């Protein structure tokens, strides 16, 4: 019997998307089914270009066709992506941005900006459109991490004659930081309202365009900046960065619990354990737990969130950040692979969050 499109769709209705728990047909992830004799082709629309299960899904599709339709079918599975969004607001604020991800730590010195930088780059490398706001007004480090300390943003005239700031772009990531607007050796000594005002300007007066992910590198603690962020933006979710040691974990808990307060209620996508262990370059298989072992993993388990990754202490991570060429740009180093895995895990959690939780919108905090 001749193979039909209906045969193909029926077989694919038995292929489940592992994260979302439903089949590909029900999720409308199958398009452009073509049949020519025994040659079959179709497109699978993934929820993110950084999907870590791409090969698993592809192989499951081929197996389903061979098992349920024709074992001799020549199957071509085209994989593409359409990043989902959980935004439920109808405001004009960042209307072209599908997902807004807050990166927080609770404590300074845990490598949050390093994680944010490499996460942004890894997502961009996967094919996603990525932006990054350096929300640490008093201690901006993103310009240094990207090697763009001397660059200054340009201006463009938008609708109704309003002028917009054009973000600085490098390595495929659009970014905005107070470091682009002040002298590199100058101190930004501002009270909370002034810092919050600067963040609002980065949100409303910058021409971000169409983005799949906008990352916010937040300052340490739980301050005015954090409240401004959740009031001004429909935050998709938060990522908590910590080191394994007890003093860092205590502050990470406070950062995590801030997002879970009833009046804020921003989903926590997971925990990144930075400086998880030390691995010497000459002994890549050895692990030395300088700051303790498994603290981030225990934190994730206790509060029932995903452990997004464990990043080692590697000299090249520090050197690459200082030189403005983040380590994830390296082709196949252990450190770059870890950050790509973290990016895949974050994208995975965003997709699950958008499919299973309610629409996100700015928070109304009543005094």
SESE-900014 format. One record per residue: residue in one letter; x, y negated, z of N, C-alpha, C, O, CB in turn. Coordinates in pm, whole numbers, plus 50000, padded with zeros to 5 digits. Last residue first. Glycine has a CB too. Example, Ala and Ser with C-alpha at 12.3 -4.5 7.8 and 13.67 -1.06 7.14 Angstrom:
# residues 2
s512855022550708513675010650714512904999750787513414988650804514085006050572/a513195056950780512305045050780513205033050780514245033250846511315044750905/
***
This chain:
# residues 367
x502364512854828503074509154951502164510355072502594507655184503634494954941/x502124538554595501424528154671502164525454801502534534654874499964532254699/x503264546354288503634547054429502994535354502503294523754474505184546954448/x502564564454022502034552654089502304554154239501664562154307500494550854061/x504774575653769504224577453904503704564053957504344553653940505294583253999/x504094583053422504724575153527504004576553661502794578453666504784560553487/x503504618053346503234603853328503914596153439504274601953541501704601053326/x503104650053192503854641053279503514626453246503274623053130505364643453265/x500584675153203501264664353134501954655153233501454652753344500284656353047/x501214705653391500414694653338501254683953274502474683653288499584688653447/x503034735253280502634725153377501844713953309501814713053187503864719253449/x503704752153067502994757653183502494747353283501594750353362503884767153254/x505104740252863504084750052828503204754052946502084758852927504734762352770/x506964723952984505974717752896504824727152862503714722752836506634713152769/x508494743353125507754732953198506654726853110505534724953157508724721853245/x509624757252912508714764053003507854753953078506644755753093509494772953103/x511214736652803510184743152722509144750052809507944749052785510814753152625/x512914731553019512044720852969510894726852888509744722752902512844710752884/x514274755853039513394751753148512444740453106511304739953151514224747353268/x515714754652796514784765652823513784761752931512584764152916515554778252864/x517344732852838516364732352730515294743052749514114740752722517044734252594/x518884743853050518064731853072516974730952965515804728652997518944719053069/x520144765152921519274767853035518354755953062517184757753094520104771053160/x521654751952727520624761452686519624764052798518414764952775521254774652642/x523364737752898522454730552808521324739652761520174735352755523224724952688/x524764759053016523944750253100522924742753014521764741553052524844740253178/x526074768752790525104777352858524194769152949523004771952959525814788352939/x527734747152743526734750652642525654759652702524474758352669527394757652521/x529324748652973528444737152955527384739752846526264734952858529264724752919/x530664773052924529814771453043528834759853023527654761253053530684768953168/x532124767252694531064777352688530114776052806528904777752790531664791352685/x533964748752792532964744252694531824754252683530674750252666533614742252556/x535474765552962534704754353018533634749552921532514746652962535634742753052/x536674784052783535734788652886534864777352942533674779252965536484795253001/x536584771252443537244772652573536234777552675535034775552656537874759052618/x536024767552169535684780052236536434781852368536864792952399535964791752144/x536264739552085535514749752012535084761552098533904765252099536344754851898/x535564710352274536484721152240535684732852182534564735552226537304725752365/x533504695052359533904693352220534914703952177535094706252058534484679452199/x533314698452626532384706452545532694705052396532204712952315530934702252573/x535004679852742535504693352719534584701652631535054711052566535704700352851/x535054646952592534514656952685534814671352642534884674552523533014655252697/x537144624452558536814635452466536304647152550537064656552576538064639652379/x538134605452730536974601952648536624612252543535904609252448537204588952582/x540094611652908540524607552774539364603552683539594598852572541314618752710/x538724619853134539564607853142539934602553005540084590452986540834610753222/x537554643253037536714632153080537484619253086536974608753047536114635153214/x539824658952990538984655052877538064643452912537804634852829538164666852828/x540794662453252541604655653150540754650753035540944639652986542704664953098/x538694676953375539094663753424539854655953318539574644153295539944665053550/x538734699753214537484692153230537804678053276537254668353224536534699153331/x541294710153241540924704253112539624696253121539424686853044540784715153007/x541334721753494542064709353471541624702453343541584690153337543554712153465/x538344732453638539354734953535540024721753502539344711653483538714741453408/x536224746653844537204735753847538304739653748539084748853773537784733353993/x533204758253668534444759853744535244746853752534994737453678535304770653682/x529754757553716530864751553641532144752553723532164747953837530554736853603/x527064776353678528134774353775529374770053699529964777953625528404787353859/x523584769453605524954772753570525904769953684525594762153775525384765153448/x520994768053694521244765053553522664768353510522924770053391520984750453526/x518924785353877520344781953881520774780253735520894790153662521214793053957/x515584773353918516584780553840517994775953875518234764153899516334778553690/x514024775054244514264768554115515394776154045516064784454106514634753354134/x513414780354520512744787054408512804778954279511794776454214511294789754444/x514854772354730513784763254688513114767954557512364760654494514344749154669/x516614793854761515794789354874514614780954828513504782354879516644781354974/x517884795554511517034806554558516094801854668514914805454670517884818154607/x519334771654505518324774454402517354785354448516154784354426519004778654271/x521014775654726520084764354724518964766954624517784764654654520824751354690/x522524797454641521654799054758520614787954764519464790254802522494799154887/x523874784954429522984796354402522004798454517520824800854495523814809254379/x525394766354568524374761854474523384772754441522184770154427525024756954347/x527084783854718526174774454784525064769554694523904768654737526944762654836/x528984802754631527564805354612526604795654677525424798654690527264818454662/x531624796154852531104804654745529584805454747528974808454849531704818554756/x533924768554895532924778154941532314785354823532484781254708531834771155024/x535764753754757534714746554831533634755754886532554751154921534084736154741/x537384773654640537984763154723536934756354810537204753454927538674752754635/x537574802854546536414795154591536854784554692536704786254813535344804454654/x539064812654256539364808854394538274799154440538084788554380540804802354406/x539414838054022538514827954076538854825454223538934834754303537034832354062/x540984849053720541004847253866540054836053908539924825953839542434844153914/x541154849453451540234859053511540124857353663539264863453726540674873053479/x543114831353370541714828153343540704837653407539524834353416541494827953197/x545774820453456545114832353512543594830853494542874829253593545494834353664/x546554796853347547404808353319546834821453373547324832253342548784806053377/x544634779453445544694781853301545494794253267545184801353172545284769853230/x542864790053739544084784853676544104788453527543654799253488545344790353746/x539794781253857540414791253770541664785153706541544775853625539414796153661/x537794777154138538974772454065539564783953985539784794854037540044766654161/x534214772554148535434779954180536574774354096536344767553996535254795354154/x532374752054120531964764554185533164772954227533124779554330531074772554092/x532114726254029533294729754109533044742854185533464744354300533654718354209/x528504726254044529774721753988530914725054084530704726654204529734706453960/x525644741253984526694741854086528024738354019528584746453946526754755954154/x522594727753910523914730553853524924730253966525054720254036524294720253740/x519234737953934520434733354004521674737153922521774748253871520524739554146/x516074727153783517054736553835518264729653895518314717453906517504745853725/x513894710953744514194720953642515214731253691515214742653645514724714153516/x511374700353940512824702453943513134713953848512694725253869513324705554090/x508804677353849509304691153853510834691553856511494684053785508794698953732/x507814652154067508524654753942509084668953947509774672254043509664644253918/x506304639254283505904651754217506484653254076505764655453979504394652354209/x505504615454434506414615154318506154627254229505824625654111507894614954363/x503814620654642503564608354567504474606954445504244598254361503744596354657/x504874645054746503564644754679503334632354595502724633154488502474645754780/x508264651954668507314644954752505984643454677505984640854557507864631054794/x510124662754497508974671054532507994664154625506964670054659509454683854595/x512154644754476511344646854357510084654954390509094654054318512154654054250/x513204647954736512654635054694511724636954574510634631354571513794625154660/x514254673354738512994671054809512374657654775511154655954783513204672054959/x516644668654596515634677854544514274675054606513254674554537516034692254570/x517984651454773517674647254637516574655754576515674650454510518914647754551/x518204668154995517434655755006517044650554867515924645954846518244644955082/x519834688054886518474691554932517614678954942516454678954901518534698655070/x522154673654849521434678654731520004682454767519084680354689522164690754669/x523004669855108522504658255033521744662554909520794655754867523654649154995/x523694696255168522734689155254522144677155181520944674455191523424684655385/x525644701954978524354708754971523284701555053522124700755013524494723155019/x527804687255071527184683654943525794689754931524884683354879528064688154826/x528364700555307528034686355314527384681655184526504672955186529294677955344/x528984727055221527804724355303527394709755300526204706655292528064728555445/x529964732854877530244730155019529014724855093528134718755033531394720355031/x529534736454604529114747054697529224743454845528644750154929529914759254671/x527994706354466529134715454481528744725654588527734723854656530454707654520/x525284698054242525914699254373527204706954363527474713454261524964705954473/x522594683054074524004687154066524584687354207524404677854283524814677653974/x519414689453953520184686154072521604691754057521784703654032519494691754200/x517254675453719518334685153739519164680553857519584668953861519214686753610/x513754670853669515024666653729515984678453737515574689853760514804660653868/x511404661853405511924670153513513264665153559513864656353497512024684553469/x510114641253265509784655253239510204664153354509454673053395510454659853110/x508784611053368509944619853378509514634453361508644639353434510664617853514/x507684584453233507094597753253508214608253253508554613653148506044600953143/x508844554953406508974565153302508184577753335508044581353452510424568653282/x508544537653618508614531853483508524542353374508174539053261509874524053467/x508544552953846507424543953825507364538953680506284536353627507514532153920/x510914566653833509694574653828508454565853809507424570653762509544582953956/x512744544153840512724553853730511384561053722510764561553615513854564053746/x512284531954084512024524553960511874534153844510994532453759513144514553932/x513194552354253511774548554255511394540954129510314543054074511454540154379/x515914551854186515134564154168513634561054165512904566654084515454574154281/x516654525954258516794530354119515924542554093515264543453989518264533554088/x516334525254536515424517554451515464522354306514434522754239515764502754457/x517314559754617517274545254634516234538754545515384545454486518644539254607/x519034583854734517624582354697517264567754722516954563954835516674592254780/x522324593854612521334589854710519914590154657519634595754551521654576254760/x524154581654322523964590354439522844585054529522474573354522525284591454519/x522374572254015523384570254120523144580054235522084586054244523334555654173/x521714593353724521294585353839522444583153937523374591153943520134592053909/x521534594253401522574597153500522334588053620522714576353617524014595053439/x519034606953214519324595653302520334600153407520044608653490518024590453369/x518534616152874519074619453006519344606753084519824596953028520364627852993/x516134624352653516804612652708517224616052850516384618552936515884599952704/x515594644652373515924644252516516604630952548517534626752479516854656252555/x514754637652119514214649752180514424649652331513564654052407514864662152119/x513864605351995514784614052070514044626552118512864626052152515404606552190/x513724578051784513164591351809514204600151877515294602251824512674597751677/x514684547051945514224554851830513614568151873513064569351983515364557351735/x515734528652123516164542552133515744550952013516394561051983515614548652260/x516524498352168515914505352055516424519852051517424522851985516224498051920/x515794484152481516774491252398516034498952289515014505352317517664500852485/x514014473952662514624464552567515704470952480516444463852413515214452952642/x513074493552839512114486452754512744477852645512084474652546511244477852839/x515364505452962514214513552919513404506152812513094511752708513314516953039/x517104485753029517624496952950516494505452893516644511852789518564505653036/x515374471153191515784465553062516354476552972516114476452851516834454453083/x515204487553414513994485053335514344479453197513684482653098513054475353409/x517834485153502517354498053453516104496153368515964502453263517064507453570/x517814458353583518704462553475518244475853416518264477553294520154463753526/x516004459853795515664451753678516534455553558516044455953445515834436953710/x517474474753975516254480453919515814472953794515314478953698515134480354022/x519434456154036519814468753971518604475253906518694480653795520454478354073/x517834437054161518574433454040518994445953964518914446353841519814424954075/x516804450854385515904445854281516604442354151516054444254042515164433854331/x519304457054535518464467154472517554461954363517504467954255517644473754574/x521954433454451520964439354540520054448854460520044448654337520124428354612/x525204438254313523814434254301522974440754409523254451854454523254437854163/x528034436154189527574435254328526154429554326525964417454336528534426354416/x530114451253994528704447453986528144447854128527834458554180527884457053889/x533384440253928532484447254019531064441954003530834429853998532964445754166/x535544445553642534684437253727533784445853814533454457153779533854427853642/x537004458253454537594457453588536774448653682537254444853788539014452053579/x535414456253227535734469653277536294469253418536104478653495536734476353184/x532764431953239534194435153225534524448553290533974451953395535054424153287/x529544443053111530374436453212531834440053189532124450253126529924440553355/x528214458452927527814444352939528644436553039528464424453051526374443552977/x528834484552940528984478252810528774463152817529124455952723528014484352711/x528154491753199529574490553166529824484453030530934479553005530214504053172/x525544496453199525924482953241527404480653213527854469253203525624480653391/x524734515452908525324514453042525624499953073525914492052983526614522953053/x523444538952681523394525352732523884525352876523504533952955521964519452722/x523764558952381523914556452524523844541552557524134532952474525234562252574/x523274587052173523024572752194523104569952343522564577652424521624568552135/x525444610452037524654607052155524514591852162525504584552157525324612552286/x527244617351839525834620551818524934617551935523764621551934525704634751784/x529684607451917529504622051921528034625951905527614636651951530054627752053/x528114576852006529344584451979529064599251999528284603152086530504579752072/x526644544952015526524558951977527894565051950528724559251880525634560451853/x524954520852209526234525452156526094540352125525474547652202527424522752258/x521704508452117522604516152203523904519552131523944520852009521914529052248/x520764475652059521044488351992522034496252078523114491152110521624486051848/x518224457152210519624461352217519764474652143518974483852164520094462652366/x515974435352035516264447752106517764450552105518474446952011515484459652044/x513824407352023515174412752004515364425152092514964425452208516244402152038/x510724402151861511454405251983512804411451950512914419751860510644414752072/x509104397351639510254388651663511054391551787511984384051818509794374851669/x507224416751599506794404451667507964395551706507844387251796505974407851791/x509624443451606508304438151576508014425651657508484424151770507224448651601/x513084433551637512014443151618510714436451581510694425151532511834451351742/x516394427251558515064421251577513994431451543513984437251434514904408651489/x519174437951750518354439251630516994433351659516484434251771518244454151584/x522554436751864521144433151878520444434751744521054433151638520994418651930/x525024460151993524564449451905523084446851930522444453952008524804453051756/x527194466952274525994469652192525624457552107525884446152144524814473452281/x530684471352261529574463152306528364465852217528514466852095529954448052305/x533534490152376532464487452281531354479052345531134479552466531884500552227/x535434497452557535584484152495534454480952398534414469952343536904483352423/x534824523352639534804512452738534804498652674534254489152730536004513752830/x534444548152524533884536452455533844524352549532934516052540532474539452401/x534854574852608535934567252547535474554952472536034551452367536684576052454/x532984588452751532864589052606533974581352534534024581352411531514583752564/x533774582653010533644596652971533584598252819534054608252765532404602753035/x533564554653011534874561053020534824575352971535724579852899535394560653162/x530744551252996531624545852891533024552152892533594554752786531744530752906/x529934564853241529654570653110530524564653000531014572152916528184568853076/x530184551753479531334559553434531134565653296532084571053239531624570553532/x529294525553695529094531753564530334539253516531424533553513528694521153461/x528394517653969529544526253939529404533153805529404545453799529714536554047/x526134502253982527324497454052528564505854022529684501354049527074497254200/x524264516953827524594503053793525894498453858526674491453795523454493853835/x523654544353697524494540853813525044526953788526154525253737525654551353834/x522414551353467521614543853564522374540553691521814534653783520374551753600/x523004554053155523864553753274523164545053377523314532853376525314548453241/x521104573252945521124560653021522004562553143521774571453225519674556253062/x521264588152635521784588752772521784574752832522394565552778523214594852774/x519734609752388520114596752440520524598052585520184607852651518974586552425/x519624631352105519884629352247520274614952277521024608652203520984638752295/x518214655851914518464641351916518504637052062517534639052136517344633251836/x519804688051862518794679251922519214664651911520394661451899518574683052070/x521794704751778520924699051676519854689851731519064684451654520274709851600/x523694712651952522714722851914521764717751805521014725651746521914727152036/x525044689252007525694699151921524714709851872524884715451764526854705751995/x523254677952188523424671752056524064681551959523684682151842524264659052067/x523684694952406522354694252346522434688352205521754693052113521394685852434/x526374688552456526014702252420524634702652355524424710052259526044711452544/x526164661452529526894665252409526514679352362526354681652242528384664452433/x524704663452768524194655552656524854659752525524184661452423524424640552681/x526484679152920525144684152890524564676752770523994682952680524214682553013/x528654662152945528824674552869527484680952833527354687352729529674684352947/x527414641353099528084638752971528174651352886527804651152768529484633152995/x526514655053329525574648153240526174645953102525514648353001525164634853301/x528954663953442527934673653400526984667253300526664673253198527154679053523/x530114639053493530794648653407529804658953354529824662253235531934655653483/x528274628653673528444622153543529174631153445528884630853325529194608953558/x528614646453891527314645253824527474639153685526864643953589526354636853908/x530664653254064530844655253920529564654253840529434660253734531454668453896/x530404646654324530184660854292530294663554141530054674754095528804665254342/x530534620254407531754628054403531594642654369532534650354383532414627054531/x527594614154612528584610554513529774620054515529994627154614529054596354534/x524474631154651525784627554703526724623954589526654629854481526374639154787/x522164633654496522044631054640523344626054699523324617654788521594643454713/x522034639154226522914647154311522644645354459522864654554538524344643554283/x520414641553900520604635754033521504644754116521724656454083519254633554105/x519104633253603520214640953658520604634453790521074623053792521454641653558/x515994635553443516784628653545517864638053598517584649453633515874623653661/x514864634553119515434643353221516324635253315517294629053272516244654953156/x512214632952908513094624552989513554632753109512744637353189512364611353035/x511244640652579511514645452714512524636552784513554632952727512034659852710/x510644624852348509814636252384510004640552529509024643752597510114647852294/x510374591652255511184601052333510294612452382509304609952450511874593952452/x508894571652142509544580952052510364591652121511004599752055510404573651958/x508084555352349507074563952287507684574252191507054584352161506054555552213/x509144539152555509894550552502508964560452432509064572552453510654557652614/x506064526652626507404528052681508044540852628507564551852653507364528052836/x503464524152556504424521852449505854523952498506784523052418504264507852393/x501344549952696502024536952696502994536052579503304546052514502764534752828/x499964572452748499694566152618500384552552609500034544552523498184564652596/x501214602752891500894588552898500684583152757501174588852660502004580652970/x502084628352885500644626452883500244611952886499044608852884500024633652997/x504634649152763504184635652796502674634452783502074638752684504864625452707/x505984671852710504914672752808504364659252846503694657852948505404679752931/x506994685352397506944674152489505784675952585504724680952547506824660652413/x509324706052211508014702852269508124690852362509224686752401507454715052344/x511074705451909511134703552054509784699252107509164689952055512204693152091/x511224728451689510394716551705510274714451856509464720951922508964718051635/x513444746351469512954742451602512114729751593512274721551502514124740251699/x514024777351292514134762951305513554759151441513204767851519513404755451187/x515014805351114514844799651248515004784551242516014779551192515854805851348/x513724829950905514314816450911514004810451047512854810351090513764807350796/x514244862150831513674853750937514414840550940515594839950974513754860951077/x513494885250595514294873150616513584864450719512454859950697514514865250481/x513484919650527512944908850611513944897350626515094899450666512544914250750/x512404942650323513574933850330513124920950399512484912450338514174931050187/x511014973650433510844959450400512154951850416512924954250510509754953150490/x510994999550509511904996050401511794981350361512404977150263511655004850282/x509025002750694510405004450741511435000650634512614998750666510635018750784/x506374981550727507084989850628508544990650669509224980450679506954983950483/x504794976450977504384973250839505044982550738504374990450672504734958550806/x505774983651224504324982951206503864980451063502694982251031503784972251293/x508594984951207507844995051282506374995451243505795006151230507974992551431/x509444963151057509854976651016509014987551084508764998051025511334978751047/x508264942451210507894944451069508234958651024507414965350962508614934050978/x509584945651458508114946551449507654949151306506754957151284507454933651502/x512264941051390511844954251439510344956051426509874966851389512274956151584/x512144913851325512524923651223512064937651263511554945251180514054923451201/x511444903351577510574901351460510864911851352509954917751295510764887151403/x513624910351734512304915751768511344914251652510504923051629511734908651893/x515644894851617515704909551609514364916051640513994926151579516774914851705/x514704868851687514904872751547514874888051533514174893551447516244867051493/x514804870051965513514868151898513614872551753512714879151701513064853351907/x517574873052006516644882852060515304882251988514724892551953516444880652210/x518584849651892518894862551830517944873551878517554882351801520344866651861/x517464830052073517254829651929517464843351864516614848051789518174819451865/x517634824252336517034837152301516804838552152516034847052108515724839052375/x518434798852396519414809552417518914823252372519684832852369519794810152562/x517814770152206517204782352260518234793552275518854797452176516054787052169/x518374745052116519324751152210518784764052270519254768352375519664741352321/x516264735551974517394740851897518424747651986519264755251937518054729851818/x513134746452105514324738252121515424744052034515524756252022514774737452269/x511104763252037510734751252113511914742152141511744731252196510084755152244/x511124775251694511524775751834511174762751905510964752451840513034778551846/x509344789051457509544775551510509864776651659508964778751740508294766551486/x510294810351206509964809851349510324795951401511474791651390510724821051429/x509124817650884509884808350969509364809251112508164808851136509774793850917/x509624845450660508784836450740509694828050828510874830950844507754844350825/x509474870750408510174859850476509174851350552508004850250513510964851150375/x510004901450245509174893850338510024882750400511174885050440508574903050450/x509824923149980510584911950037509644903250121508624898250072511264903449925/x508344941349850508844945449981509714934550046510274936550154509644958249968/x506404917549699506714931849700507124936149839506364934849934507824935049599/x506714891249872506954894249730507384908849721508564912049733508044884649667/x505384868150094505514882350062505674883949911504884878749833504274890350114/x505854844650352505924847450208506124862350188506944868550256507064839250141/x504774821250584504904835650557504834837850406503884833650340503784843850630/x504964795450721505504798150587505774812950561506884816750522506784790350567/x505394801851075504944793950961505544799550832506504807250835505324779150978/x504864807451413505134813651284504564805051173503384801251176504534827951277/x504024796951650505444796051623505834802351489507014802651455506224802551735/x501584796551787501744789151660503204786951625503584776251575501024775651669/x501184813351996501894800852025502114792151901502744781651909503234804052088/x500094835351865499244827451955499854813851984499144803951995499014834952087/x502474844051741501334839651661500404830851745499974820251700500564851751604/x504204851751949504594840951858503424835551777503394823651747505664845751765/x502574857552270503144861752142503354849952048502754839352066502254872152077/x503804846652593502744848652494503384852252360504584850252340501854835852481/x505824839152770504954850452804503764852352712502804859052750504464848752940/x507814820652760506444815652768505414826552792504274823852829506094808252642/x510184835252742510024825052846508564821252868508144818852981510824812752810/x509854853552524510144858252660509894847952771509434851552879511574862552667/x507284856752309508304846852345508634849152492507764847052577507804831852319/x506674888952168506444879252276507604869452288508774873352277506234886352409/x505094903551907506414898351948506204887052047505614876752014507254893551825/x502664909851811503164918551918504564914351965505154920852052503194933151871/x502254893851602501434891051720501804900151837501314898351949499944892651687/x503674904651398504344894451478503544890551602504074884651696504604882151393/x501724921651289502914927351351503604917251443504044920651552503904932051243/x499934902251193499494911951293500694918051365500684919551488498634922951228/x501494889351003501034881951121500564891451232500774888851350499894872251083/x501824910350817502984904150882502554897051010503194898751114503664894050786/x499214915450735500014926150797501174920250877501464924450989500554935850691/x498584891150617497854895250736498604906350810498624906650933496444899850700/x500164891650393500474881950498499794885850629500344883950738500044867750456/x500794926250298500064913650295500524904250406501184908550501498544916150306/x502214951050090502314943350215501564930150198501674923650094503814940650252/x500344977149932501094964549925501084957550061500104957950135500504955349816/x500845012050000500005000050000500874987450000501964987050058499055000050122/
***
